[in-house]
Amino acid sequence: MNTSLSPANAILLVGHPNVGKSVLFHRLTGAYVNVSNYPGTTVEVTRANTRFDREAVLLDTPGVLALPSRSDDERATMRALLHENSRCLVQVGDAKNLRRTLTLTALLAELGVPMVLALNMHDEAAARGVTVDISALSEELGIPVLATVATGGEGIGELTGSLANARKPQALLRYDADFEAEIAGMVDAITRLAPHPQLAARGLAILFLGGDSAVADWLRETAGEHFAELEQRCRGAAEHTDGDLPTLLARERTEAADALAASVIQRAVRSSPLLSQRLGQYVVHPVWGVPILLGVLYAVYQFVGVFGATTLVGLLEEDLFEGILNPAFTNFVNATVSQAWLSDLLVGQYGLWTMGMTYALALILPIVTTFFFAFGVLEDSGYLPRLTVIANRLFALIGLNGRAVLPMVLGLGCVTMATLTTRILHSPRERMITIFLLALAIPCSAQLGVVLGMLGGVSFTAVLVWALAMVAILLLSGFLAAKLIPGRRIPLVTELPPMRLPIIGNVLKKTGGRLKWYLLEVIPLFLLGTFIMYALDKSGGLPAIIEAGEPLVSGWLGLPKEASAAFVMGFLRRDFGATGLFAMAHTLSPIQAVVGMITITLFVPCFASLMMMVKEQGAKVAIGMVAVIVPFAFFVGGLFNILLHAVW
Amino acid sequence: MSPKHEARLPLAFITPGSEVRLVALGDEIDPLQREQLTAYGLAESRPIRVLQQKPMTVILADEVELALEHAVARYIWVEKDASPD
């Protein structure tokens, strides 16, 4: 991260999770960020130039539940505050939950950076009978306060206009006299030993006394050998305090926020819960929750598995590519290219166009498009956090809590992205187990679509057998992993954001952004994979691999020996391998289709997600996981071959 | 010790639909999770509406809907609100 060298042009969006920072970021920059109606979507700082001022850079920071920072995403936000040369902060707050918003303001105000407060989702607040006296609040804080609805674009012009008037906020509280004495001592020490070029020493002192590890790291780096004095002062303050100092400081901020909120907020008495609240309760209802979940899964299956993987793939692959584009392109190449090897490379059996581009555009693109759209609708509806409640008991069996369902469901979109999102989990143990399970048993959307397309063409029973096998393997592997990896399970505490009717324009934007990212990632890899297959074929390597793999692929898995080629492709991307099996679907029996799909689903994750595993867990752990996964995939595939022949 | 000590009940035992006030977050709760609960707005004497208890405790505190596992909810001490809603 660039630190003190950057000019003071950074505007930081800061706020609680799921208050609309990323939507606001998109409104103000036009840049796409993965935005969802659940906490923890933004796990890294994203930056882009603003539309309203080409000199300014806007930073979207991960949501902070509270400061001092405790989790990885809170530390990422704190590091942005420490290292960016900020022009001002825009705190994005939830208008219907002013107390919580102001608790964070109480701390941000101590940092001495000019601020603007955007009270977002004020439409939802109004629907709940909550009215905030914006001008009174602005006066009390001494900074511009705006009411916004980021999803609908309300108040955005006023917000950008107010940035020029950003001011250093007035303090919301004076702490208890004993605490103030400790803070004053620490302020003095920081001013002497590690002054920050921008942030007020008082803010840093409160954060350090509150146990903020990102601030501690910065002070350690800046104060050098003198950090010991700061550390000793911090220990001394904790010893002088009757009780837990960070908790007591946080309590005083909460009380101050309570008092201010009470003075500017009005609540109308509401006779009955809103429809969205009632719907939200049905979704996690002990009786109705599971049928609703099954209904949602069935709808997604119909949209992605039937409409996307059958209807759209049929139109694109059979009618457009096989019927029109491929013959035309093949004729063109044959007529214009005289070298046989080159025409074969372009339009042969392993041709860059006839295999690579056809797989990517005709087979995979319609599937991932429908999946990303369906996923976007679920994200924006607020259903996914409620899924954590339904899934919690199941995940308790594998030593996790329901929160792990979020990366897993995200993994059904993209395992690479989901591996990054495991940062929302609270302990290293939870992260390691979840990353392992993502790599092992969670198919990404492209692969899922191919599986549904192929097995859906066989029978519903085939889909069911595959799905049950995956769930059973997920639970069994998770159970064993939880037993082997030391540490304790953390019980689930989660916020359930309101159920909302998704705005189709936003879902389409999000789908478009993901598709762009997908195409940029997948097409080069598909072309590379096709080229490797071509080279292996021409060099005689592929027939040799097929022969060498025959005992395993034909003997143990019961598949045609040509399926070895699909597993070679699977080393690059699982969905590429799955597509290879899909392409030979007409030659496979139902049992072979199921066994092939189970094996390739469990197979090594794609190259990109492997790199992400290395980034998140280190090379040693990532390689260890792959070393377990590859033999395990073949072992389980073979077991299902035997089992299904015995019962089917 | 509070004179209302005997009236303290675990949040996990409260019937759905009831309105209660938070008395304390028990020491049995992990310190980080206690901070998390405070950040969500669960502070002393705050009103809480219990929405459901199964499969997890779901509450409404201000306008924040929270789902808590029983392992946490049983150590959140509350007292029944004397005044009707």
Contacts between the chains, C-beta under 8 A, distances in Angstrom:
chain1	res1	chain2	res2	distance
A	65	B	36	6.0
A	65	B	39	4.7
A	65	B	40	7.5
A	66	B	35	6.4
A	66	B	36	7.4
A	66	B	38	7.4
A	66	B	39	3.5
A	70	B	32	5.9
A	70	B	35	6.7
A	70	B	36	7.9
A	94	B	63	7.9
A	96	B	62	7.9
A	96	B	63	4.2
A	97	B	41	7.1
A	97	B	62	5.7
A	97	B	63	5.3
A	97	B	64	5.6
A	99	B	41	5.9
A	99	B	62	6.2
A	100	B	39	7.3
A	100	B	40	7.2
A	100	B	41	5.1
A	100	B	62	7.5
A	100	B	64	6.9
A	103	B	39	7.2
A	103	B	41	7.9
A	125	B	63	7.5
A	128	B	63	5.6
A	130	B	63	6.7
A	244	B	31	7.1
A	246	B	35	7.2
A	247	B	31	7.7
A	247	B	34	7.1
A	247	B	35	6.7
A	247	B	38	7.3
A	250	B	35	6.6
A	250	B	38	5.7
A	250	B	39	7.6
A	251	B	38	7.1
A	251	B	43	6.9
A	254	B	38	6.4
A	254	B	41	7.8
A	254	B	43	5.1
A	255	B	43	7.6
A	258	B	43	7.3
A	277	B	65	7.7
A	280	B	65	6.8
A	281	B	51	5.9
A	281	B	52	6.8
A	281	B	58	7.4
A	284	B	52	7.1
A	284	B	55	7.6
A	284	B	56	7.6
A	284	B	58	6.3
A	284	B	67	7.0
A	285	B	52	7.1
A	286	B	52	7.2
A	286	B	54	4.0
A	286	B	55	5.6
A	289	B	55	7.5
A	388	B	67	7.3
A	389	B	55	6.5
A	389	B	56	5.3
A	389	B	58	7.3
A	389	B	67	4.8
A	390	B	55	7.1
A	392	B	55	6.7
A	392	B	56	6.2
A	392	B	69	6.6
A	393	B	55	5.9
A	401	B	69	7.0
A	426	B	32	7.4
A	490	B	30	7.0
A	490	B	33	7.3
A	491	B	33	7.4
A	491	B	68	7.9
A	491	B	69	3.9
A	491	B	71	4.1
A	491	B	72	5.0
A	492	B	56	7.0
A	492	B	67	6.9
A	492	B	68	7.4
A	492	B	69	4.6
A	492	B	72	8.0
A	493	B	33	6.0
A	493	B	36	6.0
A	493	B	37	6.6
A	493	B	40	7.7
A	493	B	66	6.9
A	493	B	67	7.4
A	493	B	68	5.3
A	493	B	69	7.0
A	493	B	72	5.7
A	494	B	66	7.1
A	494	B	67	5.2
A	495	B	40	6.5
A	495	B	64	6.2
A	495	B	65	6.9
A	495	B	66	5.8
A	495	B	67	7.9
A	496	B	58	7.1
A	496	B	65	4.2
A	496	B	66	6.9
A	496	B	67	5.7
A	497	B	65	7.8
A	498	B	65	7.6
